[in-house]
Amino acid sequence: MIRISSLKVPAGSDTAHLRKKAAHILGIRTEALLELEILKKSRDARKRSSVLDVYTIAVRVDNEKGVLARCRDKNITLLEEKAYRLPKPSGKGSDIRPVVAGFGPAGIFASLILAHGGYRPLILERGKRIEEREADVKRFFETGVLDISSNVQFGEGGAGTFSDGKLSTGIKDREGRKRFILDTFIRHGADRAILTDSHPHIGTDRLMSIIPSIRREIEELGGEVRFSTALTGLSISGEGLDGIMLSGEEALLPCTGLFLCLGHSARDTFRMLYDMGLMMEAKPFAVGVRAEHRREMIDAALHQDKASYRLAYHCRDGRGVYSFCMCPGGYVVNASSEEGYLTVNGMSLSARDGKNSNAAIVCTVGPGDYEGYGQDPLSGLRFQRELERRAFTECGGLVPYQRFADFKDDTSSDSFGEVKPECRGRTGRGNIRNILPSYIADDIIEAMPEFGRKIKGFDGDDTLFAGIEARTSSPVRILRNEDMQSVNVNGIYPVGEGAGYAGGIMSAAIDGMKAAEKYCKGNQEERHEGF
């Protein structure tokens, strides 16, 4: 088939218009288009007088090579699809099963590949299965009573379960992994629209049934999931892993293949791994607030229903301020996982029909910003926790909210205006300037008018800030080699967002798949040499 990208038509155009435009670009009659498939669709509303739908499509015609030879448009190419190839079953599995620590996106898809390869992975999840986790989270939102092992961060599906189920990624993938992930979600209940939407998402409500369904597929293939079980220690012999310790168990579990699919909030595990000598480093991340606006205002400004946006600004001091994890028609959620510490995130249901839209507005920070918290790889983690401690203190454990006008004036809000909080969790009014370092607050204030020029009303006085957003990504990176194993301990695969190698559901899932593929290939080579 022929791929046509950046094909622009007036917003709302029907398929007949699309076919006519595609045929014109290819220099053929409309009737010569034998088949047309929409691969991606987005909306360009930068010119309010001319709102466009932008498509990437695939068309089938006779004599495709001849048609391509006549075209001189860089947006017209031959579509080369490569289907993902699962590892070949390994035959008789080893007596020592690979262990996957963490059942978020990286752990789920690493486990799925290992299971299809015949390796019967043992999966450790410190939190609970989704049904129990959902009840614990609901109770926390209503009462403030936190379960430190079953919350928005920990449990089946990982932190992504209580976000938006966003599936966007900029990763170049020539092996078909992205399509495999999307097809897996669809097989287990996701809408097929995730194949064509420019900003595909699933929604927390649908993930509640999709994730357990994928887990059951892994179990049917021989995998085993142990909930409420955390990794607590390692046994290292020479340069290689030979066993692990689990919470609630005294005996050492033999293990020569461990996939560290930790979330970015597994702080106690990071400390344990550092104490055990695993090489890691502090890495940059971002800190800021959740900004809430009326959904109808954002939709009107962007000429699109349930509109999504991405914003970025380069500040005078050299830092970047940008939007992150935008949730159309969504909710701010109290995403805390430690007693006495508070952080927020964003969440949308599949309908995205809430009153408000929200996004993180965050500022980049790096090791130089938290030198005062230590000179070791955990310094960023300590900095993160200090900000979360201040956030908890600001409103006595309630999520601090503040109007943007009051944020600029460095004063607590005594009331809210046009925008009212849409939050899962108990809220209070406070001064978020007491929480953030002054350079972060100043940079956000500098960036907001620029965002307001791009989206009318974005920097309005009644815009609400909720604080703080502190867990945009992991503050550490566990170092690994090209074979995806730890640089100093063989048999350990640091994978996904918590290990510092991903930034969302899709990138974490792809990283998990790659690590599992490396493991399968290595074991196949060893067995071949044994023959």
LOTORTI-417414 format. One record per residue (C-alpha): residue in one letter; x, y, z. Coordinates in nm, 2 decimals, always signed. Each point is the difference from the previous one (the first is absolute). Layout:
BEGIN
A/X/Y/Z
...
END
This chain:
BEGIN
M/+0.00/+0.00/+0.00
I/+0.10/+0.37/-0.04
R/+0.03/+0.21/+0.31
I/-0.10/+0.37/-0.02
S/+0.08/+0.21/+0.30
S/-0.09/+0.37/+0.09
L/-0.31/-0.02/-0.22
K/-0.20/+0.31/+0.10
V/-0.38/+0.05/-0.06
P/-0.25/+0.24/+0.15
A/-0.11/-0.11/+0.35
G/-0.29/-0.23/-0.01
S/+0.05/-0.12/-0.36
D/-0.14/-0.34/-0.08
T/+0.17/-0.30/-0.15
A/-0.10/+0.09/-0.35
H/+0.18/+0.33/+0.03
L/+0.31/-0.19/+0.13
R/-0.01/-0.24/-0.29
K/-0.02/+0.28/-0.25
K/+0.29/+0.19/+0.16
A/+0.21/-0.32/+0.01
A/-0.06/-0.08/-0.36
H/+0.08/+0.36/-0.10
I/+0.34/-0.02/+0.18
L/+0.08/-0.33/-0.17
G/-0.11/+0.12/-0.34
I/-0.26/-0.27/-0.05
R/-0.37/-0.02/-0.04
T/-0.20/-0.04/+0.33
E/-0.14/-0.33/-0.13
A/+0.35/-0.14/-0.02
L/+0.03/+0.00/+0.38
L/-0.07/-0.36/+0.08
E/+0.03/+0.04/+0.37
L/+0.05/+0.28/+0.26
E/+0.10/-0.05/+0.36
I/+0.03/+0.28/+0.26
L/+0.33/-0.05/+0.20
K/-0.01/+0.32/+0.20
K/-0.22/+0.30/+0.04
S/+0.07/+0.33/+0.18
R/-0.13/+0.36/-0.01
D/+0.19/+0.31/-0.08
A/-0.17/+0.31/+0.15
R/+0.28/+0.24/+0.00
K/-0.18/+0.22/-0.26
R/-0.34/+0.06/+0.15
S/-0.14/+0.10/-0.34
S/+0.11/-0.32/-0.16
V/-0.02/-0.31/+0.23
L/+0.13/-0.31/-0.17
D/-0.01/-0.38/+0.06
V/+0.34/-0.15/-0.07
Y/+0.02/-0.36/-0.11
T/+0.25/-0.28/-0.06
I/-0.16/-0.25/-0.22
A/+0.08/-0.32/-0.20
V/-0.14/-0.06/-0.34
R/+0.00/-0.29/-0.23
V/+0.02/+0.05/-0.38
D/+0.11/-0.19/-0.30
N/+0.36/+0.04/-0.11
E/+0.11/+0.16/+0.33
K/+0.37/+0.02/-0.11
G/-0.10/+0.19/-0.31
V/-0.22/+0.24/+0.19
L/+0.28/+0.06/+0.25
A/+0.25/+0.06/-0.28
R/-0.21/+0.29/-0.13
C/-0.03/+0.16/+0.35
R/+0.26/+0.25/+0.13
D/-0.17/+0.06/+0.34
K/+0.20/-0.10/+0.31
N/-0.32/-0.07/+0.18
I/-0.08/-0.29/-0.25
T/+0.19/-0.32/+0.07
L/-0.04/-0.38/-0.03
L/-0.16/-0.13/+0.32
E/+0.23/-0.26/+0.15
E/-0.17/-0.17/+0.29
K/+0.19/-0.25/+0.20
A/-0.20/-0.23/+0.22
Y/+0.15/-0.07/+0.34
R/+0.14/-0.35/+0.04
L/-0.03/-0.16/+0.34
P/+0.30/-0.19/+0.13
K/-0.01/-0.37/-0.09
P/-0.11/-0.22/+0.29
S/+0.30/-0.12/+0.18
G/-0.11/-0.35/+0.05
K/+0.07/-0.14/+0.35
G/+0.03/+0.29/+0.23
S/+0.28/+0.05/+0.25
D/-0.06/-0.11/+0.36
I/+0.09/+0.36/+0.11
R/-0.27/+0.23/-0.14
P/+0.06/+0.36/-0.09
V/-0.14/+0.24/+0.25
V/-0.18/+0.33/-0.09
A/-0.01/+0.26/+0.28
G/-0.29/+0.23/-0.07
F/-0.32/-0.04/-0.20
G/-0.03/+0.33/-0.17
P/+0.03/+0.05/-0.38
A/+0.36/-0.12/-0.01
G/-0.06/-0.30/+0.22
I/-0.32/-0.10/-0.18
F/+0.15/+0.00/-0.34
A/+0.33/-0.15/+0.11
S/-0.20/-0.28/+0.17
L/-0.22/-0.05/-0.31
I/+0.30/-0.05/-0.23
L/+0.17/-0.23/+0.25
A/-0.32/-0.20/+0.04
H/-0.04/-0.04/-0.38
G/+0.37/-0.11/-0.01
G/-0.08/-0.28/+0.24
Y/+0.19/+0.13/+0.30
R/-0.30/+0.01/+0.26
P/+0.10/+0.33/+0.16
L/-0.05/+0.06/+0.37
I/-0.14/+0.35/+0.05
L/+0.03/+0.19/+0.32
E/-0.24/+0.29/+0.07
R/+0.03/+0.18/+0.33
G/-0.36/+0.13/-0.04
K/-0.33/-0.18/-0.03
R/-0.20/-0.12/-0.30
I/-0.21/+0.26/-0.16
E/-0.33/-0.08/+0.16
E/+0.14/+0.04/+0.35
R/+0.22/+0.29/-0.10
E/-0.29/+0.20/-0.14
A/-0.18/-0.03/+0.33
D/+0.31/+0.11/+0.20
V/+0.04/+0.30/-0.23
K/-0.36/+0.10/+0.02
R/+0.02/-0.01/+0.38
F/+0.31/+0.21/+0.00
F/-0.16/+0.26/-0.22
E/-0.30/+0.02/+0.23
T/+0.16/-0.02/+0.34
G/+0.38/+0.07/-0.04
V/+0.09/-0.34/+0.15
L/+0.29/-0.12/-0.21
D/+0.11/-0.36/-0.06
I/+0.37/+0.03/-0.08
S/+0.00/-0.31/-0.21
S/-0.33/+0.04/-0.18
N/-0.06/+0.35/-0.14
V/+0.02/+0.21/-0.32
Q/+0.37/-0.09/-0.04
F/+0.01/-0.37/+0.11
G/-0.21/-0.29/-0.12
E/-0.10/-0.20/-0.30
G/+0.06/+0.21/-0.32
G/+0.24/+0.25/+0.17
A/-0.05/+0.37/+0.02
G/-0.14/+0.02/-0.35
T/-0.32/-0.17/+0.11
F/-0.11/+0.31/+0.19
S/+0.10/+0.25/-0.27
D/-0.14/+0.02/-0.35
G/+0.13/-0.32/-0.17
K/+0.19/+0.23/-0.25
L/+0.16/-0.20/-0.28
S/+0.19/+0.27/-0.19
T/+0.37/-0.04/-0.05
G/+0.27/+0.15/-0.23
I/+0.20/-0.32/+0.00
K/+0.11/-0.12/-0.35
D/-0.11/-0.36/-0.02
R/+0.09/-0.22/-0.30
E/-0.06/-0.33/+0.17
G/-0.38/+0.03/+0.04
R/+0.00/+0.03/+0.38
K/-0.23/+0.30/+0.01
R/-0.26/-0.18/-0.21
F/+0.03/-0.31/+0.21
I/-0.06/+0.20/+0.32
L/-0.31/+0.17/-0.15
D/-0.13/-0.32/-0.14
T/+0.04/-0.16/+0.34
F/-0.20/+0.27/+0.17
I/-0.27/-0.03/-0.27
R/-0.02/-0.38/+0.04
H/-0.06/+0.06/+0.37
G/-0.27/+0.26/-0.04
A/+0.14/+0.34/-0.12
D/-0.17/+0.20/-0.27
R/+0.15/-0.05/-0.35
A/+0.02/+0.38/-0.02
I/+0.34/-0.02/+0.17
L/+0.14/-0.11/-0.33
T/-0.09/+0.33/-0.17
D/-0.03/+0.27/+0.26
S/+0.28/+0.25/+0.00
H/-0.01/-0.01/+0.38
P/-0.12/-0.35/+0.08
H/-0.12/-0.08/+0.35
I/-0.19/-0.27/+0.17
G/-0.13/+0.16/+0.33
T/+0.02/-0.12/+0.36
D/-0.35/-0.15/+0.00
R/+0.08/-0.24/-0.29
L/+0.35/-0.08/+0.13
M/-0.17/-0.15/+0.30
S/-0.12/-0.30/-0.21
I/+0.27/+0.00/-0.27
I/+0.30/-0.04/+0.23
P/-0.14/-0.31/+0.19
S/-0.09/-0.15/-0.34
I/+0.37/+0.03/-0.12
R/+0.11/-0.15/+0.33
R/-0.22/-0.30/-0.05
E/+0.16/-0.06/-0.34
I/+0.34/+0.00/+0.16
E/-0.12/-0.24/+0.26
E/-0.15/-0.23/-0.26
L/+0.34/-0.01/-0.17
G/+0.16/-0.12/+0.33
G/+0.08/+0.33/+0.17
E/-0.07/+0.07/+0.37
V/-0.08/+0.33/+0.17
R/+0.06/+0.04/+0.37
F/-0.18/+0.31/+0.13
S/+0.09/+0.18/+0.33
T/+0.36/-0.13/-0.05
A/+0.29/+0.23/-0.03
L/+0.36/-0.05/-0.09
T/+0.21/+0.07/+0.32
G/+0.35/-0.13/-0.07
L/+0.25/-0.15/-0.25
S/+0.25/-0.28/+0.03
I/+0.30/+0.06/-0.23
S/+0.28/-0.25/-0.06
G/+0.30/+0.13/-0.18
E/-0.14/+0.23/-0.27
G/-0.33/-0.18/-0.04
L/-0.34/-0.02/+0.17
D/-0.08/-0.33/+0.16
G/-0.30/+0.07/+0.23
I/-0.25/+0.26/+0.13
M/-0.18/+0.07/+0.33
L/-0.37/+0.06/+0.01
S/-0.22/+0.17/+0.26
G/-0.15/-0.24/+0.25
E/+0.24/-0.28/-0.09
E/+0.32/-0.11/+0.17
A/+0.13/-0.24/-0.26
L/+0.21/+0.13/-0.29
L/-0.17/-0.05/-0.34
P/+0.25/-0.13/-0.26
C/+0.00/+0.25/-0.29
T/+0.24/+0.06/-0.29
G/-0.22/+0.23/-0.21
L/-0.17/+0.29/+0.18
F/-0.19/+0.27/-0.19
L/-0.01/+0.32/+0.20
C/-0.33/+0.15/-0.13
L/-0.03/+0.24/+0.29
G/-0.22/+0.30/-0.01
H/+0.15/+0.35/+0.06
S/-0.14/-0.01/+0.36
A/+0.18/-0.31/+0.12
R/+0.23/+0.21/+0.23
D/+0.07/-0.27/+0.26
T/+0.10/-0.24/-0.28
F/+0.23/+0.26/-0.15
R/+0.17/+0.04/+0.33
M/+0.03/-0.38/+0.04
L/+0.16/-0.04/-0.34
Y/+0.24/+0.28/+0.06
D/+0.10/-0.15/+0.33
M/+0.06/-0.33/-0.18
G/+0.25/+0.17/-0.23
L/-0.21/+0.02/-0.32
M/+0.14/+0.28/-0.21
M/-0.23/+0.29/-0.05
E/+0.00/+0.37/-0.05
A/-0.22/+0.31/+0.08
K/-0.18/+0.12/-0.31
P/-0.20/+0.31/-0.09
F/-0.38/+0.01/+0.04
A/-0.26/+0.27/+0.03
V/-0.20/+0.16/+0.28
G/-0.30/+0.24/+0.00
V/-0.38/+0.01/+0.03
R/-0.32/-0.13/-0.15
A/-0.18/+0.28/-0.19
E/-0.38/-0.03/-0.03
H/-0.22/+0.18/-0.24
R/-0.37/-0.03/-0.11
R/+0.00/-0.27/-0.27
E/-0.24/+0.21/-0.21
M/+0.25/+0.29/+0.00
I/+0.29/-0.22/-0.12
D/-0.22/-0.17/-0.26
A/-0.12/+0.34/-0.13
A/+0.35/+0.13/-0.02
L/+0.12/-0.30/-0.19
H/-0.31/-0.05/-0.21
Q/-0.03/-0.36/+0.10
D/-0.21/-0.21/+0.23
K/+0.19/-0.15/+0.29
A/+0.31/+0.18/-0.13
S/+0.35/-0.09/+0.10
Y/+0.30/+0.23/-0.01
R/+0.38/+0.00/+0.04
L/+0.17/+0.32/+0.11
A/+0.37/+0.09/+0.05
Y/+0.20/+0.31/+0.08
H/+0.37/+0.08/+0.04
C/+0.05/+0.23/+0.30
R/+0.26/+0.28/+0.02
D/+0.19/-0.20/+0.26
G/+0.05/-0.29/-0.25
R/-0.26/-0.23/+0.16
G/-0.29/-0.15/-0.19
V/-0.36/+0.01/+0.12
Y/-0.24/-0.23/-0.18
S/-0.34/-0.17/+0.03
F/+0.00/-0.37/+0.08
C/-0.26/-0.28/+0.03
M/-0.29/+0.22/-0.13
C/-0.35/-0.14/+0.10
P/-0.29/+0.13/-0.19
G/-0.32/-0.01/+0.20
G/+0.19/-0.15/+0.29
Y/+0.08/+0.03/+0.37
V/+0.29/+0.08/+0.22
V/+0.07/-0.29/+0.23
N/+0.19/-0.03/+0.33
A/+0.27/-0.23/-0.11
S/+0.18/-0.04/+0.33
S/+0.17/-0.32/+0.10
E/+0.17/+0.09/+0.33
E/-0.14/+0.12/+0.33
G/+0.07/+0.36/+0.05
Y/+0.09/+0.07/-0.36
L/-0.23/+0.13/-0.28
T/+0.01/+0.01/-0.38
V/-0.26/+0.03/-0.27
N/-0.06/-0.14/-0.34
G/-0.27/+0.02/-0.27
M/-0.26/-0.26/-0.10
S/-0.27/-0.03/-0.27
L/-0.28/-0.25/-0.05
S/-0.05/-0.14/-0.36
A/-0.28/+0.25/-0.07
R/+0.22/+0.30/+0.10
D/-0.32/+0.19/+0.08
G/+0.09/+0.17/+0.34
K/-0.06/+0.37/+0.05
N/+0.37/+0.08/+0.01
S/+0.31/-0.08/-0.21
N/+0.34/-0.01/+0.18
A/+0.37/-0.05/-0.07
A/+0.32/+0.02/+0.19
I/+0.19/+0.32/-0.05
V/+0.35/-0.09/+0.10
C/+0.36/+0.13/+0.00
T/+0.30/-0.20/-0.06
V/+0.25/-0.07/+0.28
G/+0.33/-0.18/+0.00
P/+0.27/-0.12/+0.24
G/+0.14/+0.35/+0.04
D/-0.34/+0.10/+0.16
Y/+0.02/-0.26/+0.28
E/+0.37/+0.00/+0.09
G/-0.11/+0.10/+0.35
Y/-0.18/-0.33/+0.04
G/+0.31/-0.21/-0.04
Q/+0.27/-0.09/-0.25
D/-0.12/-0.35/-0.07
P/-0.25/-0.14/-0.26
L/-0.30/+0.04/+0.24
S/+0.04/+0.38/+0.04
G/-0.29/+0.06/-0.24
L/-0.22/-0.23/+0.19
R/+0.06/+0.19/+0.33
F/-0.07/+0.33/-0.18
Q/-0.32/-0.14/-0.13
R/-0.11/-0.13/+0.34
E/+0.08/+0.34/+0.16
L/-0.24/+0.18/-0.24
E/-0.27/-0.27/+0.06
R/+0.05/+0.05/+0.38
R/-0.06/+0.37/-0.04
A/-0.31/-0.07/-0.22
F/-0.15/-0.22/+0.27
T/+0.07/+0.25/+0.27
E/-0.15/+0.30/-0.19
C/-0.36/-0.12/+0.04
G/+0.03/-0.27/+0.26
G/+0.00/-0.29/-0.24
L/-0.27/+0.16/-0.23
V/+0.09/+0.07/-0.37
P/+0.11/+0.37/+0.00
Y/-0.19/+0.21/-0.26
Q/+0.07/+0.36/-0.10
R/-0.13/+0.25/-0.27
F/+0.27/+0.10/-0.24
A/-0.05/+0.37/+0.09
D/+0.08/-0.09/+0.37
F/+0.29/-0.22/-0.11
K/+0.15/+0.31/-0.17
D/-0.07/+0.21/+0.31
D/+0.15/-0.26/+0.23
T/-0.31/-0.02/+0.22
S/-0.24/-0.28/+0.09
S/-0.34/-0.01/-0.18
D/-0.30/+0.08/+0.22
S/-0.25/-0.10/-0.27
F/-0.02/-0.13/-0.36
G/-0.13/+0.17/-0.30
E/-0.14/-0.14/-0.33
V/+0.20/-0.32/+0.03
K/-0.08/-0.23/+0.28
P/+0.21/-0.30/+0.10
E/-0.07/-0.33/-0.17
C/+0.21/-0.22/+0.23
R/+0.00/-0.37/+0.11
G/+0.11/+0.06/+0.36
R/-0.07/+0.26/+0.27
T/+0.10/+0.35/-0.08
G/+0.10/+0.32/+0.19
R/+0.11/+0.35/-0.09
G/+0.36/+0.09/+0.05
N/+0.31/+0.18/-0.14
I/+0.19/-0.23/-0.24
R/+0.28/+0.25/+0.00
N/+0.08/-0.13/+0.35
I/+0.07/-0.34/-0.15
L/+0.20/+0.07/-0.32
P/+0.35/+0.14/-0.02
S/-0.02/+0.36/-0.11
Y/+0.17/-0.06/-0.34
I/-0.27/-0.25/-0.10
A/-0.28/+0.23/+0.10
D/+0.16/+0.29/-0.18
D/+0.05/-0.20/-0.32
I/-0.36/-0.12/+0.01
I/-0.12/+0.36/+0.04
E/+0.22/+0.10/-0.29
A/-0.13/-0.28/-0.23
M/-0.38/+0.04/+0.07
P/-0.06/+0.32/-0.22
E/+0.17/-0.18/-0.29
F/-0.23/-0.29/+0.05
G/-0.29/+0.25/+0.01
R/+0.10/+0.13/-0.34
K/-0.03/-0.35/-0.14
I/-0.32/-0.09/+0.18
K/-0.22/+0.30/+0.08
G/-0.08/+0.01/+0.37
F/+0.27/-0.25/+0.11
D/+0.16/+0.26/+0.23
G/-0.32/+0.14/+0.13
D/-0.02/+0.11/+0.37
D/-0.25/-0.28/+0.08
T/+0.22/-0.28/-0.14
L/+0.05/-0.25/+0.28
F/+0.33/-0.14/+0.11
A/+0.01/-0.32/+0.21
G/+0.33/-0.10/+0.16
I/+0.22/-0.15/-0.04
E/+0.09/-0.21/-0.30
A/+0.32/-0.16/+0.10
R/+0.01/-0.35/-0.16
T/+0.02/+0.08/-0.37
S/+0.28/-0.26/-0.04
S/+0.25/-0.19/+0.20
P/+0.27/+0.20/+0.18
V/+0.25/-0.28/-0.05
R/+0.13/-0.21/-0.28
I/+0.12/-0.36/+0.06
L/+0.29/-0.04/-0.24
R/-0.01/-0.28/-0.26
N/+0.20/-0.13/-0.30
E/-0.11/-0.05/-0.36
D/-0.12/-0.34/+0.10
M/-0.24/+0.18/+0.24
Q/+0.16/-0.15/+0.31
S/+0.15/+0.18/+0.29
V/+0.35/+0.13/-0.07
N/+0.13/-0.17/+0.31
V/-0.23/-0.29/+0.09
N/-0.08/-0.26/-0.27
G/-0.36/-0.13/-0.01
I/-0.16/+0.33/+0.11
Y/-0.20/+0.19/-0.27
P/-0.09/+0.36/+0.10
V/-0.31/+0.08/-0.20
G/-0.26/+0.26/-0.06
E/-0.09/+0.33/+0.16
G/+0.13/-0.06/+0.35
A/+0.34/-0.12/-0.12
G/+0.03/+0.33/-0.19
Y/-0.06/-0.13/-0.36
A/-0.35/+0.10/-0.09
G/-0.26/+0.27/+0.04
G/-0.35/-0.14/-0.04
I/-0.20/-0.31/-0.06
M/+0.11/-0.07/-0.35
S/+0.37/+0.07/+0.04
A/+0.01/-0.21/+0.32
A/-0.18/-0.29/-0.16
I/+0.24/+0.01/-0.30
D/+0.29/+0.00/+0.24
G/-0.14/-0.30/+0.18
M/-0.04/-0.19/-0.32
K/+0.36/+0.08/-0.11
A/+0.14/-0.13/+0.32
A/-0.21/-0.32/-0.01
E/+0.12/-0.05/-0.36
K/+0.36/+0.03/+0.11
Y/-0.06/-0.26/+0.27
C/-0.17/-0.24/-0.24
K/+0.27/+0.04/-0.26
G/+0.28/-0.05/+0.26
N/-0.16/-0.32/+0.13
Q/-0.05/-0.14/-0.35
E/+0.36/+0.07/-0.08
E/+0.12/-0.18/+0.32
R/-0.22/-0.30/-0.08
H/+0.12/-0.01/-0.36
E/+0.36/+0.00/+0.12
G/-0.08/-0.28/+0.25
F/-0.12/-0.22/-0.29
END
